[in-house]
Amino acid sequence: MALLSIPGTGGTISGISRYLKPLIPSLKVFLVDPPGSGLYNKVKYNIMYSPYEAEGTRRRHQVDTIVEGVGLNRMTENFNTAHGLIDDAIRVSDEEAVAMARYLVREEGLFVGSSSAINCVGCVRVARQLGPGNRIVTILCDSGQRHLTKFWNDEYLKQHNIYPKGGEGLSFIE
């Protein structure tokens, strides 16, 4: 069984991991985050800062991303409680998140926000990694309703060189 979650403040991934890991010893927990995430680097490499933040190169916004509300670059007490419980981390690009959201609305009727979309991309990657016969769980933590001005706005996306295709051609799904 695998659990995938974005970290945000870390409350959800930490709380669920702390509860389920003792009950399901084979459970694998994956953090899913956008480029530039310090928490991604903490889980993968046990170092908080990404190459985007090397000394003397740090910008006000380390990485411009359409995916909002995740990709923190600070440790929270919530996240610290999951120390040793998160098995791996997955990085998902804006393009993958947008394509997944378009796919989900077209194929499943799910109007999700960017956080839910990156969780779903992570699920597909883990499903391929683990193979058939495994159960994968995630949380659809946001609706597309709160993301209309950026994530679901094709004109805004095009200004940031992201060209939504309605979910066709998802290389991570096909």
Secondary structure, DSSP 4 states (H G I P E B T S, - for coil): -EEEE--TTSHHHHHHHHHHHHH-TT-EEEEEE-TT-HHHHHHHHS-S--GGG-TTT--SSSS--S--S---SS--HHHHTTTTT--EEEE--HHHHHHHHHHHHHHT---B-HHHHHHHHHHHHHHHHH-TT--EEE----BGGGGTTTTT-HHHHHHTT----TT---TTT-
